[in-house]
Amino acid sequence: MDPLDGPKEACKTYLEQTKLLVTLASAFVVAPAATIPLFVGKDRLQATTAMLSCFLGAEMFFVFSVLSGYLVLGTIAGSQQANQFDVYRPATMFLSRAQIFCYLAGLGLFVAFLRLVMQAKPG
C-alpha cells in the first residue's frame, strides 16, 4: 500500500465536498431570474429597501462563496502538483472557511428576503 493513498483519498473527498458547495451556491446565483415576476406585472410587490438589501446581499455572498470555492480548488491543485496532497494548508483552510461562511451568510439573507416577500402586500 502506497503511503500517499490516505492523503490522496482525503484530497478527493475534499474536492468533492468543495465542488458540491460551489454547485449549491451557483444555484442561488441564478435566483434573480426567478424573482422577476415578484417585481413586474399586475400582482407585483412594492420593493422595499430592506427587501432589495437582503436580496443583493445574499447574491453577493453566494458569488463570493463560488469564487472562494474555485480558489480552494486551486490551492488543492497546487498541493497535488507538489505531490503533497495537503488539505490542511493554511490557504486551503482559510478559503474553505470563507466559502462556508459566505454560503451560510447568503442563505441567511436569502431566507430574510423570502420572509420580507411573504409579509409584503401587492402594490
Backbone as a printed PyTorch tensor [residue, N CA C, xyz], in Angstrom:
tensor([[[  0.8300,  -1.1710,   0.0000],
         [  0.0000,   0.0000,   0.0000],
         [  0.8830,   1.2460,   0.0000]],

        [[  0.5580,   2.1760,  -0.8730],
         [  1.2980,   3.4250,  -1.0110],
         [  1.0030,   4.3370,   0.1790]],

        [[  2.0340,   4.9370,   0.8020],
         [  1.7870,   5.8190,   1.9550],
         [  0.9950,   7.0840,   1.5910]],

        [[  0.9010,   7.3890,   0.3070],
         [  0.1350,   8.5660,  -0.1140],
         [ -1.3260,   8.2580,  -0.3940]],

        [[ -1.7300,   6.9970,  -0.2460],
         [ -3.1260,   6.6470,  -0.5270],
         [ -4.1070,   7.3960,   0.3690]],

        [[ -3.8140,   7.4940,   1.6480],
         [ -4.6970,   8.2020,   2.5760],
         [ -4.8390,   9.6730,   2.2150]],

        [[ -3.7230,  10.4020,   2.0800],
         [ -3.8370,  11.8120,   1.6880],
         [ -4.4950,  12.0040,   0.3230]],

        [[ -4.2750,  11.0870,  -0.6170],
         [ -4.9180,  11.2030,  -1.9350],
         [ -6.4300,  11.0700,  -1.8080]],

        [[ -6.8820,  10.1300,  -0.9970],
         [ -8.3160,   9.9450,  -0.7810],
         [ -8.9160,  11.1480,  -0.0480]],

        [[ -8.1680,  11.6910,   0.9060],
         [ -8.6360,  12.8850,   1.6120],
         [ -8.8060,  14.0430,   0.6350]],

        [[ -7.8560,  14.1810,  -0.2800],
         [ -7.9470,  15.2400,  -1.2890],
         [ -9.1610,  15.0340,  -2.1870]],

        [[ -9.4010,  13.8020,  -2.5960],
         [-10.5640,  13.5150,  -3.4520],
         [-11.8640,  13.8810,  -2.7390]],

        [[-11.9690,  13.4930,  -1.4750],
         [-13.1720,  13.7990,  -0.7020],
         [-13.3300,  15.3020,  -0.5350]],

        [[-12.2420,  15.9800,  -0.2130],
         [-12.2740,  17.4290,  -0.0320],
         [-12.6910,  18.1250,  -1.3170]],

        [[-12.1570,  17.6590,  -2.4300],
         [-12.5200,  18.2260,  -3.7320],
         [-14.0090,  18.0520,  -4.0090]],

        [[-14.5320,  16.8760,  -3.7480],
         [-15.9550,  16.6160,  -3.9920],
         [-16.8450,  17.5080,  -3.1340]],

        [[-16.4820,  17.6560,  -1.8530],
         [-17.2860,  18.4970,  -0.9660],
         [-17.2330,  19.9570,  -1.4040]],

        [[-16.0580,  20.4170,  -1.8170],
         [-15.9190,  21.7900,  -2.2930],
         [-16.7420,  22.0030,  -3.5590]],

        [[-16.7020,  21.0390,  -4.4700],
         [-17.4710,  21.1680,  -5.7100],
         [-18.9810,  21.1690,  -5.4360]],

        [[-19.4150,  20.3810,  -4.4590],
         [-20.8310,  20.3670,  -4.1080],
         [-21.2850,  21.7250,  -3.5660]],

        [[-20.4600,  22.3300,  -2.7190],
         [-20.8180,  23.6290,  -2.1690],
         [-20.8030,  24.7100,  -3.2460]],

        [[-19.8750,  24.6180,  -4.1890],
         [-19.8520,  25.5500,  -5.3190],
         [-21.1420,  25.4020,  -6.1310]],

        [[-21.5680,  24.1710,  -6.3450],
         [-22.7900,  23.9180,  -7.1040],
         [-24.0100,  24.4900,  -6.3800]],

        [[-24.0850,  24.2880,  -5.0660],
         [-25.2060,  24.8290,  -4.2940],
         [-25.2440,  26.3530,  -4.3560]],

        [[-24.0960,  26.9800,  -4.1630],
         [-24.0490,  28.4420,  -4.2050],
         [-24.3700,  28.9560,  -5.6040]],

        [[-23.9160,  28.2380,  -6.6260],
         [-24.1900,  28.6400,  -8.0050],
         [-25.6770,  28.5990,  -8.3080]],

        [[-26.3790,  27.6590,  -7.7200],
         [-27.8230,  27.5600,  -7.9460],
         [-28.5330,  28.8140,  -7.4490]],

        [[-28.0530,  29.3960,  -6.3530],
         [-28.6760,  30.6040,  -5.8320],
         [-28.2890,  31.8450,  -6.6280]],

        [[-27.2050,  31.7850,  -7.3670],
         [-26.7970,  32.9270,  -8.1720],
         [-27.7950,  33.1640,  -9.3050]],

        [[-28.4800,  32.1150,  -9.7450],
         [-29.4770,  32.2710, -10.8110],
         [-30.8420,  32.6840, -10.2510]],

        [[-30.9410,  32.8880,  -8.9620],
         [-32.2120,  33.2720,  -8.3420],
         [-32.7890,  34.5890,  -8.8670]],

        [[-31.9920,  35.5430,  -9.3210],
         [-32.6080,  36.7850,  -9.8100],
         [-33.6400,  36.5570, -10.9080]],

        [[-33.4080,  35.6110, -11.7720],
         [-34.3740,  35.3300, -12.8360],
         [-35.7010,  34.8530, -12.2520]],

        [[-35.6530,  34.1410, -11.1560],
         [-36.8770,  33.6370, -10.5360],
         [-37.6530,  34.7270,  -9.8020]],

        [[-36.9910,  35.8320,  -9.4830],
         [-37.6750,  36.8890,  -8.7360],
         [-38.3210,  37.9430,  -9.6310]],

        [[-38.0720,  37.9110, -10.9040],
         [-38.6360,  38.9120, -11.8200],
         [-40.1590,  39.0040, -11.6940]],

        [[-40.9040,  37.8940, -11.6500],
         [-42.3690,  38.0110, -11.5180],
         [-42.8230,  38.7030, -10.2250]],

        [[-41.9700,  38.7050,  -9.2010],
         [-42.3440,  39.3700,  -7.9550],
         [-42.4300,  40.8840,  -8.1210]],

        [[-41.6150,  41.4350,  -8.9950],
         [-41.4980,  42.8830,  -9.1050],
         [-42.0480,  43.4630, -10.4070]],

        [[-42.5540,  42.6010, -11.3050],
         [-43.0820,  43.0550, -12.5940],
         [-44.4660,  42.4410, -12.7860]],

        [[-45.3860,  43.2010, -13.3690],
         [-46.7120,  42.6710, -13.6540],
         [-47.7700,  43.2820, -12.7570]],

        [[-48.9930,  42.8490, -12.9700],
         [-50.1050,  43.4530, -12.2330],
         [-50.1170,  43.0800, -10.7550]],

        [[-49.6260,  41.9100, -10.3850],
         [-49.6060,  41.4820,  -8.9800],
         [-48.2330,  41.6760,  -8.3330]],

        [[-47.4880,  42.6190,  -8.8600],
         [-46.1200,  42.8020,  -8.3670],
         [-46.1150,  43.3360,  -6.9410]],

        [[-44.9860,  43.1090,  -6.2640],
         [-44.8030,  43.6140,  -4.9120],
         [-44.0630,  44.9400,  -4.9630]],

        [[-44.3550,  45.7770,  -4.0110],
         [-43.6140,  47.0290,  -3.8900],
         [-42.2780,  46.6950,  -3.2200]],

        [[-41.1940,  46.8530,  -3.9540],
         [-39.8760,  46.5150,  -3.4220],
         [-39.4540,  47.5380,  -2.3740]],

        [[-39.0950,  47.0630,  -1.2050],
         [-38.6150,  47.9420,  -0.1410],
         [-37.0970,  47.9170,  -0.1160]],

        [[-36.5240,  48.8640,   0.5800],
         [-35.0650,  48.9190,   0.7140],
         [-34.5500,  47.6680,   1.4180]],

        [[-35.2670,  47.2440,   2.4530],
         [-34.8470,  46.0400,   3.1880],
         [-34.8770,  44.8120,   2.2800]],

        [[-35.9230,  44.7200,   1.4650],
         [-36.0570,  43.5830,   0.5470],
         [-34.8870,  43.5370,  -0.4300]],

        [[-34.6180,  44.6830,  -1.0540],
         [-33.5410,  44.7400,  -2.0320],
         [-32.1690,  44.5470,  -1.3870]],

        [[-31.9910,  45.0760,  -0.1840],
         [-30.7120,  44.8990,   0.5170],
         [-30.4590,  43.4290,   0.8340]],

        [[-31.4760,  42.7490,   1.3400],
         [-31.3330,  41.3160,   1.6410],
         [-31.0470,  40.5210,   0.3800]],

        [[-31.7680,  40.8350,  -0.6780],
         [-31.6050,  40.0910,  -1.9190],
         [-30.2150,  40.3030,  -2.5250]],

        [[-29.8050,  41.5630,  -2.6260],
         [-28.4960,  41.8480,  -3.2130],
         [-27.3540,  41.3480,  -2.3270]],

        [[-27.5230,  41.4670,  -1.0110],
         [-26.5160,  40.9330,  -0.0900],
         [-26.3770,  39.4250,  -0.2230]],

        [[-27.5110,  38.7320,  -0.3300],
         [-27.4740,  37.2740,  -0.4970],
         [-26.7540,  36.9000,  -1.7830]],

        [[-27.0830,  37.6010,  -2.8660],
         [-26.4280,  37.3070,  -4.1460],
         [-24.9240,  37.5370,  -4.0610]],

        [[-24.5370,  38.6240,  -3.4020],
         [-23.1140,  38.9380,  -3.2480],
         [-22.3970,  37.8180,  -2.4850]],

        [[-22.9910,  37.3750,  -1.3850],
         [-22.3650,  36.3060,  -0.6000],
         [-22.2960,  35.0000,  -1.4000]],

        [[-23.3230,  34.6870,  -2.1820],
         [-23.2800,  33.4660,  -2.9930],
         [-22.1810,  33.5450,  -4.0540]],

        [[-22.0210,  34.7000,  -4.6650],
         [-20.9470,  34.8620,  -5.6570],
         [-19.5890,  34.6990,  -4.9810]],

        [[-19.4190,  35.3130,  -3.7990],
         [-18.1510,  35.1630,  -3.0800],
         [-17.9240,  33.7110,  -2.6580]],

        [[-18.9710,  32.9950,  -2.3310],
         [-18.8360,  31.5880,  -1.9780],
         [-18.3400,  30.7750,  -3.1670]],

        [[-18.9080,  31.0530,  -4.3320],
         [-18.4680,  30.3490,  -5.5460],
         [-17.0000,  30.6740,  -5.8430]],

        [[-16.6430,  31.9480,  -5.7690],
         [-15.2580,  32.3420,  -6.0430],
         [-14.2980,  31.7200,  -5.0380]],

        [[-14.6710,  31.7140,  -3.7650],
         [-13.8310,  31.0800,  -2.7440],
         [-13.6640,  29.5980,  -3.0290]],

        [[-14.7390,  28.9610,  -3.4730],
         [-14.6620,  27.5360,  -3.8060],
         [-13.6860,  27.2690,  -4.9350]],

        [[-13.7030,  28.1260,  -5.9480],
         [-12.7440,  27.9550,  -7.0410],
         [-11.3140,  28.1610,  -6.5620]],

        [[-11.1190,  29.1030,  -5.6480],
         [ -9.7750,  29.3050,  -5.1070],
         [ -9.3450,  28.1170,  -4.2530]],

        [[-10.2840,  27.5290,  -3.5190],
         [ -9.9690,  26.3080,  -2.7460],
         [ -9.5070,  25.2050,  -3.6990]],

        [[-10.2470,  25.0450,  -4.7960],
         [ -9.8570,  24.0180,  -5.7730],
         [ -8.4650,  24.3010,  -6.3280]],

        [[ -8.1500,  25.5780,  -6.5100],
         [ -6.8110,  25.9450,  -6.9870],
         [ -5.7270,  25.6150,  -5.9810]],

        [[ -6.0000,  25.8470,  -4.6860],
         [ -4.9770,  25.5230,  -3.6810],
         [ -4.7600,  24.0200,  -3.5840]],

        [[ -5.8290,  23.2690,  -3.7580],
         [ -5.6750,  21.8090,  -3.7170],
         [ -4.9110,  21.3200,  -4.9400]],

        [[ -5.1980,  21.9100,  -6.0940],
         [ -4.4570,  21.5310,  -7.3050],
         [ -2.9750,  21.8440,  -7.1330]],

        [[ -2.6610,  22.9790,  -6.4890],
         [ -1.2610,  23.3140,  -6.2260],
         [ -0.6100,  22.3170,  -5.2890]],

        [[ -1.3640,  21.8550,  -4.3120],
         [ -0.8580,  20.8490,  -3.3820],
         [ -0.5890,  19.5400,  -4.1090]],

        [[ -1.5000,  19.1700,  -5.0070],
         [ -1.3180,  17.9270,  -5.7640],
         [ -0.1240,  18.0380,  -6.7190]],

        [[  0.0480,  19.2270,  -7.3060],
         [  1.1660,  19.4340,  -8.2200],
         [  2.4910,  19.2120,  -7.5010]],

        [[  2.5500,  19.6270,  -6.2330],
         [  3.7650,  19.4390,  -5.4320],
         [  3.8340,  18.0300,  -4.8350]],

        [[  2.8470,  17.1860,  -5.1600],
         [  2.7850,  15.8000,  -4.6820],
         [  2.6960,  15.7450,  -3.1490]],

        [[  1.9630,  16.7300,  -2.5600],
         [  1.8210,  16.7700,  -1.1080],
         [  0.4340,  16.3260,  -0.6520]],

        [[ -0.6050,  16.5860,  -1.4250],
         [ -1.9670,  16.1800,  -1.0920],
         [ -2.3610,  16.6650,   0.3040]],

        [[ -2.1220,  17.9520,   0.5410],
         [ -2.3340,  18.5290,   1.8660],
         [ -3.5750,  19.4110,   1.8790]],

        [[ -4.6500,  18.9100,   2.5050],
         [ -5.8770,  19.7030,   2.6180],
         [ -5.8400,  20.6180,   3.8370]],

        [[ -4.7790,  20.5620,   4.6150],
         [ -4.6470,  21.3950,   5.8070],
         [ -3.7210,  22.5870,   5.5970]],

        [[ -3.4040,  22.8960,   4.3460],
         [ -2.6030,  24.0840,   4.0770],
         [ -3.3650,  25.3030,   4.5720]],

        [[ -2.6750,  26.3090,   5.1070],
         [ -3.3740,  27.5000,   5.6190],
         [ -4.2760,  28.1720,   4.5770]],

        [[ -3.8220,  28.2920,   3.3500],
         [ -4.6420,  28.9320,   2.3100],
         [ -5.9040,  28.1150,   2.0450]],

        [[ -5.7680,  26.8100,   1.9990],
         [ -6.9230,  25.9480,   1.7540],
         [ -7.9260,  26.0530,   2.8990]],

        [[ -7.4330,  26.0110,   4.1130],
         [ -8.3250,  26.0820,   5.2750],
         [ -9.0230,  27.4480,   5.3540]],

        [[ -8.2720,  28.5320,   5.1440],
         [ -8.8550,  29.8720,   5.2120],
         [ -9.9330,  30.0440,   4.1440]],

        [[ -9.6230,  29.6600,   2.9200],
         [-10.5880,  29.8290,   1.8290],
         [-11.7930,  28.9080,   1.9880]],

        [[-11.5900,  27.7260,   2.5350],
         [-12.7180,  26.8220,   2.7920],
         [-13.6590,  27.4260,   3.8220]],

        [[-13.0890,  27.9980,   4.8540],
         [-13.9250,  28.6510,   5.8720],
         [-14.6620,  29.8450,   5.2800]],

        [[-13.9660,  30.6080,   4.4440],
         [-14.6070,  31.7480,   3.7820],
         [-15.7460,  31.2750,   2.8870]],

        [[-15.5290,  30.1640,   2.1840],
         [-16.5620,  29.6240,   1.3050],
         [-17.8020,  29.2340,   2.0980]],

        [[-17.6110,  28.5330,   3.1810],
         [-18.7420,  28.0910,   4.0040],
         [-19.4350,  29.2870,   4.6480]],

        [[-18.6480,  30.2370,   5.1800],
         [-19.2420,  31.4300,   5.7900],
         [-20.0850,  32.1970,   4.7780]],

        [[-19.5280,  32.4200,   3.5910],
         [-20.2610,  33.1760,   2.5650],
         [-21.5370,  32.4430,   2.1500]],

        [[-21.4670,  31.1340,   2.0410],
         [-22.6610,  30.3700,   1.6770],
         [-23.7360,  30.5070,   2.7550]],

        [[-23.3570,  30.3350,   4.0160],
         [-24.3310,  30.4130,   5.1090],
         [-24.8820,  31.8350,   5.2620]],

        [[-24.0230,  32.8430,   5.1050],
         [-24.4910,  34.2310,   5.1790],
         [-25.4630,  34.5190,   4.0380]],

        [[-25.1360,  34.0430,   2.8470],
         [-26.0340,  34.2290,   1.7080],
         [-27.3640,  33.5330,   1.9260]],

        [[-27.3060,  32.3370,   2.4720],
         [-28.5320,  31.5930,   2.7510],
         [-29.3860,  32.3260,   3.7920]],

        [[-28.7410,  32.8490,   4.8250],
         [-29.4710,  33.5940,   5.8470],
         [-30.1390,  34.8370,   5.2820]],

        [[-29.4250,  35.5740,   4.4480],
         [-30.0160,  36.7690,   3.8340],
         [-31.1180,  36.4060,   2.8490]],

        [[-30.9560,  35.2970,   2.1650],
         [-31.9960,  34.8770,   1.2240],
         [-33.2730,  34.4870,   1.9710]],

        [[-33.1290,  33.8310,   3.1010],
         [-34.2890,  33.4860,   3.9300],
         [-34.9480,  34.7640,   4.4590]],

        [[-34.1340,  35.7360,   4.8720],
         [-34.6890,  37.0160,   5.3270],
         [-35.4460,  37.6980,   4.1910]],

        [[-34.8940,  37.6330,   2.9790],
         [-35.5690,  38.1930,   1.8080],
         [-36.9150,  37.5070,   1.5840]],

        [[-36.9400,  36.1850,   1.6650],
         [-38.1910,  35.4470,   1.4710],
         [-39.2230,  35.8010,   2.5400]],

        [[-38.7750,  35.9870,   3.7640],
         [-39.6970,  36.3850,   4.8360],
         [-40.3110,  37.7480,   4.5310]],

        [[-39.4720,  38.6770,   4.0470],
         [-39.9860,  40.0080,   3.6890],
         [-40.9740,  39.9290,   2.5220]],

        [[-40.6840,  39.0620,   1.5640],
         [-41.5760,  38.8950,   0.4170],
         [-42.9210,  38.3320,   0.8790]],

        [[-42.8970,  37.3660,   1.7820],
         [-44.1430,  36.7670,   2.2450],
         [-44.9780,  37.7450,   3.0700]],

        [[-44.3320,  38.7110,   3.7130],
         [-45.0570,  39.6890,   4.5180],
         [-45.5370,  40.8830,   3.6920]],

        [[-44.9840,  41.0450,   2.4880],
         [-45.3050,  42.2130,   1.6550],
         [-46.7090,  42.0980,   1.0570]],

        [[-47.2680,  43.2420,   0.8100],
         [-48.5890,  43.3040,   0.1800],
         [-48.4150,  43.7190,  -1.2690]],

        [[-49.1890,  43.1240,  -2.1790],
         [-49.0840,  43.5390,  -3.5800],
         [-49.4100,  45.0120,  -3.7280]],

        [[-48.7060,  45.6400,  -4.6540],
         [-48.9890,  47.0480,  -4.8140],
         [-48.3830,  47.5430,  -6.0220]]])
